């Protein structure tokens, strides 16, 4: 039986730090939406299927202005996202039928490439769970409640986590099923779920491998990031 790979692309964020009325994934880099670039990378890759998760009421816009406009054939479903990032992932997982390995990628990271996809896939096959990440370039300080430096962890132990985050499908599906059942308890305990790897670590006790991503694989978050992205594109 052929191994099937599916990618969930998350495009439901509002991008409040972008200081724009347009959500960050729809802002333009060289006349194309930020979201287009990672979808095109997946379209041209070995990935079999893409599930696009959008903000409420944005499904038809994405279908017409991105999927149909740019002729993207691998996007099989466009589904509505949720209040938090993990709600959007859950909605994406529920839209998937049969799958062996799941890639979860932020639509605001335009510079996904074949090398990242291949490295993370190979690691997921070997280790069951992995994330793209890069070593931290800067010294990191842990602050106390008054913003005084409390601790300086060793920089050689710190990695900046990116996406895609890649998992055996049944593993990540089981992890998110448990999260959905325990969501209220987590809120009461003050546990904040910030990425997919954390869900697997917390609920399945499976170690997540850090796989080399790319320093270009940035997330568009602020207006300054758009300028950097333009510069990156000019390199190609």
C-alpha positions in Angstrom: 0.0 0.0 0.0 1.3 3.4 -0.9 2.2 5.7 1.9 0.0 8.8 1.9 1.3 12.2 3.1 -1.1 15.0 4.0 -0.4 18.6 5.0 -2.6 20.9 7.0 -1.9 24.5 6.3 -3.1 26.9 9.0 -4.3 30.2 7.6 -6.9 31.2 10.3 -4.7 33.7 12.2 -5.7 37.4 12.5 -2.1 38.8 12.6 -2.8 41.5 15.2 0.9 42.5 15.4 0.9 43.2 11.6 -0.9 46.6 12.2 -3.1 45.9 9.1 -6.7 45.4 8.4 -5.7 42.6 6.0 -4.8 39.3 7.7 -1.1 38.6 7.4 -1.5 35.5 5.3 -3.2 37.5 2.6 -0.7 40.4 2.5 1.3 40.6 -0.8 4.9 39.7 -1.3 5.8 40.6 -4.9 2.2 40.7 -6.0 1.3 37.3 -4.5 -0.3 36.5 -1.1 2.0 35.3 1.7 -0.1 32.1 1.8 0.5 31.3 -1.8 4.2 30.6 -1.4 4.0 27.6 1.0 1.0 26.2 -0.9 3.0 26.3 -4.1 5.9 24.6 -2.4 3.6 21.8 -1.3 2.0 21.6 -4.7 5.4 21.0 -6.3 6.5 18.5 -3.7 5.8 14.8 -2.9 3.0 15.7 -0.5 -0.2 14.0 -1.7 -3.0 16.2 -0.3 -3.4 19.6 1.4 -6.1 20.6 3.8 -6.3 24.4 4.0 -7.7 25.8 7.3 -9.0 29.4 7.0 -10.7 32.0 9.2 -14.4 32.0 9.5 -16.1 33.1 6.3 -12.9 33.1 4.3 -13.3 29.7 2.7 -14.7 31.0 -0.6 -12.2 33.8 -0.9 -9.4 31.3 -0.5 -11.0 29.0 -3.1 -11.4 31.7 -5.7 -8.5 34.0 -5.1 -5.8 31.5 -4.2 -6.7 27.9 -5.1 -8.4 28.5 -8.4 -6.4 31.6 -9.3 -3.1 29.9 -9.1 -4.3 26.4 -10.2 -3.4 24.6 -7.0 -4.6 21.0 -7.5 -3.6 19.3 -4.2 -5.9 21.2 -1.9 -8.7 18.8 -1.4 -10.6 20.6 1.3 -10.9 24.1 2.8 -12.2 24.1 6.3 -13.0 26.7 8.9 -10.5 27.3 11.7 -11.2 27.7 15.4 -10.6 30.1 18.2 -7.1 28.9 19.0 -4.4 27.4 16.8 -5.0 24.0 18.2 -8.7 24.2 17.4 -7.8 24.8 13.8 -5.5 21.8 13.8 -8.3 19.7 15.2 -10.7 20.8 12.5 -8.1 20.0 9.9 -7.5 16.5 11.3 -11.2 15.8 11.3 -11.3 16.6 7.5 -8.7 13.9 6.7 -9.6 10.4 5.7 -6.8 7.9 5.3 -3.3 9.2 5.9 0.1 7.8 7.1 2.1 11.0 7.9 0.8 14.4 8.6 2.6 17.7 8.0 1.3 20.8 9.9 2.5 24.1 8.6 1.8 27.7 9.3 0.5 29.6 6.3 2.4 32.7 7.4 5.7 30.8 6.7 6.2 31.4 3.0 9.6 30.0 2.5 8.9 26.3 2.9 11.2 24.2 0.5 11.8 20.7 -0.7 14.8 20.2 1.6 12.8 20.9 4.7 10.0 18.7 3.6 12.3 15.8 2.8 14.3 16.1 6.0 11.3 16.2 8.2 9.6 13.3 6.4 12.6 11.1 6.7 12.8 11.9 10.4 9.1 11.3 11.0 9.4 7.8 9.4 12.3 7.0 11.7 11.2 8.8 14.9 7.4 9.1 14.6 7.4 12.8 15.5 9.6 15.7 14.5 9.7 19.5 14.0 11.7 21.7 11.8 13.9 24.0 14.0 17.1 26.0 13.9 19.7 26.7 16.6 19.1 30.0 18.4 21.5 32.7 17.2 21.0 35.0 20.1 21.5 34.6 23.9 18.1 34.0 25.5 17.2 35.4 28.9 14.5 34.0 31.2 12.7 36.9 32.9 11.0 37.1 36.3 7.6 38.7 36.8 9.2 42.1 36.9 11.2 41.6 33.7 14.5 41.3 35.4 16.9 38.6 33.9 16.5 35.6 36.1 18.3 32.9 34.2 20.5 32.5 31.1 20.1 29.0 29.6 23.0 27.6 27.5 22.6 28.8 23.9 23.8 25.5 22.4 20.7 23.8 24.0 18.2 26.3 22.5 16.4 25.8 19.2 13.9 28.0 17.5 11.0 25.8 16.5 9.5 26.3 13.0 7.0 24.4 10.9 6.3 22.0 9.4 5.8 19.7 12.4 5.4 16.1 11.1 3.9 13.0 12.8 2.6 9.6 12.2 -1.0 10.4 11.6 -2.5 8.0 14.2 -0.1 9.4 16.8 -1.0 13.1 16.3 -4.7 12.2 15.8 -4.7 10.4 19.2 -2.9 13.3 20.8 -5.4 15.9 19.7 -8.3 13.6 20.6 -7.0 13.6 24.1 -6.4 17.3 24.1 -10.0 17.9 23.0 -11.2 15.7 25.9 -9.0 17.4 28.5 -9.2 21.0 27.2 -11.1 22.4 30.2 -8.8 20.7 32.7 -5.8 22.2 30.9 -7.3 25.7 31.1 -7.9 25.3 34.8 -4.3 24.1 35.3 -2.9 27.0 33.3 -1.3 24.8 30.7 -0.8 26.7 27.4 -0.6 24.7 24.2 1.7 26.5 21.8 2.5 23.9 19.2 1.7 20.4 17.9 4.9 18.9 19.3 3.8 19.9 22.8 0.5 18.0 22.3 2.4 14.8 21.5 4.9 15.3 24.3 2.1 16.0 26.9 -0.4 13.4 26.0 1.5 10.6 24.3 4.9 10.8 26.0 6.7 10.5 22.7 10.0 12.3 22.2 10.0 14.8 19.3 13.1 15.0 17.1 14.5 18.5 16.2 15.3 18.5 12.4 17.2 21.2 10.7 14.8 23.7 9.0 16.1 26.9 7.4 16.8 30.4 8.7 14.9 31.6 5.7 11.8 29.7 7.0 10.6 32.7 8.9 7.1 33.5 10.1 5.5 36.7 8.8 4.4 38.5 12.0 5.3 42.2 11.9 5.6 44.8 9.1 9.3 44.5 9.2 9.0 40.8 8.4 7.4 41.7 5.0 10.4 43.7 4.1 12.8 40.8 5.0 10.6 38.4 3.0 10.8 40.7 -0.1 14.6 40.7 0.3 14.7 36.9 0.5 12.6 36.6 -2.7 15.0 38.9 -4.5 17.7 36.4 -3.8 16.0 33.7 -5.9 
